[in-house]
Amino acid sequence: MVDQATERTTIAASPDECYAAAIDFERYPDWASDVKMARILSRDDEGRAVDVEFRAAAMGRSTTYTLRYFYGSNPLRLAWRLQRGDITRRLDGEYEFLPVASDSGSTEVVYQLAVDLSVPLPGFVKRRAEARIMHTALDDFTRFVEGASR
């Protein structure tokens, strides 16, 4: 069964700064607490990463997965789809970075994620894993971007 979640947060940095941090995949191990390695496997004609392999800590073990990134026509949106994973059947999502109208130096980040694990787990374990991914994607990301923009 696919679990889906959407979370929002506000970051004290511009949408461009947030987007630049999100596409700097090789730096993910610097800020994403569970990501141990990120390696770009392929790039598009503009030099942007398309396929990225990650190794991460998950549920007490190491997992490896490859995501394909899609940039589309919105320059402040980044989407991805799972290509390969050893414990996931689906790990699809997106970041969208929206300027906060009342504060030109802030960004509303919308993070969406759909996860389907290939290993059967009790519901509370799946929810804890999902919460951990969301924490990394929003809280760790916020600390990294706000630290870099100062």
N, C-alpha and C positions, 0 to 999 in steps of 0.2 A: 504494500500500500504506500502511495506517495504522500509524504507529509509536505505541506506548503506553508510558508510563513512570509509575512511582509512586516518590516520594521522601519521606523523613521527616526532620525536624529538630526540635530543641528550641529554643525562644525564651524568654529571660528576661523574660517579660511575661505578663499574664493572657490567657486565651482571649478575653475581651471586648475587651481592647486590640488583640489581633491581628485580630479580626473587624472592629473599627471601622476599622483601617488598611486592611484588604482592600476594604472597601466605599467608601472615600474615593477614588473613581476619579480625580477631578480632581487629586489629589496624586500620581498615579502618575509623572508626568514628574519629580517631585522626587526619587524614589528608584529607579525602574526605569531602569537605564542606557540601555536601547534605546528606551524610550517617549518620543516627542517631543511627543505631544499626546493628550489624552483629553477627549472631549466627550460629555456625557450627552445622548442624543437623546430618551429618554422615561423616565417614572417611573411607579411603581405608586401605588395609592390611599394607601399609607403614606409616600409621598415617596421611596422607595428607587429607585435607578437600575435600569432594566430593560434598555434598549438603550444601549450605550456604543460610540462610534466611537473607534478608536485609530489613530495614525500612529506607526510605529516603524521603526527601522533594522533591516534584515534582509539578510544575505548581500550586503553592500555596496551596498544600494539601500534606498529607502524603500518601505514597504508600508502599506496602509490596510486595516483590517478592522473589522467591527462584531460585538460579542458581545452575546448576550442572557443576562441573569443570572436565576437561579432561587434563591429563598430557602428554600422548603419549610418543613417543620415543625421542623427542627433549627435552633435559633437560632445555632449556631456552625458552620454549613456553608454554603458558597457555591459554587454550580455555575454553569457557563456553557456555551453552545453558539454556534458560529459562525453568524452570519446572512449575512454577506457578507465576502468577502476577495479581494484581487487576486492573491495567490500561494498562498492556502490553500483547500483544499476542506473541511478539517476542522481545528478548533482548539478542542476541547472539553475541559473539565476541571473540577476542583473543588479547593477548599481545605476542610479540616476541622480545627478547632481543639479539641484535647482537653486537659483539665487533666492535669498531671503529678501523680499521687497523692502522691509523696514530696516534692513541692515546690509549695506552693500558689501560688507566684508565677511558675510556668513553664507553658509550653504545648507539647505535641507537635503539630507541624503536619504534616498528611498532604496532599501535593500530588499530584494525578493529572492527566495530560495525554494526550490523543490528538491526533496531528497527521497530516494528509495534505496534502502540498503539490501544487499544480496544475502545477508546473513539474518536469520530470524532473531529478534531481540524483544524482550519485554517492553511494553509501551513506555514505562518510566525511564528506561535506559535510552530509548530512541529520543525521547523528549530532552533528556539531559545532553545527548550528543548534539541535537539541533540547537539547544540553548548555547552550547559551547561555540558552535560555528557562528551563530548570530553575534555572540560576544566578541569574537575575533573580528568579524566583519564590520562591526560598528564601534565598539569600545576601544579595541586595540588600534583600529584604523584612525579613530578620532584623535587619540593620544599622539600617534605618529604624525598625522597631518598638522595638527595644531603645534606640535613641537618643531616641525620643519618650517612652518610659515612664520615663526617668530625670530 
